[in-house]
Amino acid sequence: MKTSIQTLLIAASLSLFAIGFAEAAQLKLPSNMTVAAVDGSKPQTGSPELAPGEHLLELKFADYYAVNAEDSGQWLRSGPLYVQLTVGDEQALSIKLPPVKTIEQGRSFLKRPEVTLSRDGKESTTTLMDHAALMAWMAKSH
């Protein structure tokens, strides 16, 4: 009896230990970027949790720029932008944009949407794909 209780406690401890490592990574985005879909489904929150594995994110960029005090300003919005992510055991994932403080910087970013992807503090640069680039990538990978 004592052996089966010890075995049960060890198994429960190992299960909790494994669950701790299989947790989802929290994705953080800048305020001018939103997640429109994760793997084709609309997320429940603005900063979704991503389980370990392959994911395709659909992102959207939108920012408001005031040119001067008399001007009513102008919105700059992107179409869908895509990034494929492989999530491992990271706890924190974030996407950072280059400086986009002016509408010119925003337009320049949208012409070549490069972002910095941070995985638990380790950074790498990746280019977001528009719809045409996504289709080409999918055709090439199959």
Secondary structure, 3 states (H helix, E strand, C coil): CHHHHHHHHHHHHHHHHHHHHCCCEEEECCCCEEEEEECCECCCCCCCEECCEEEEEEEEEEEEECCCCCCCCEEEECCCEEEEEEECCCCEEEEECCCCCCHHHHHHHHHCCEEEEEECCEEEEEECECHHHHHHHHHHHC
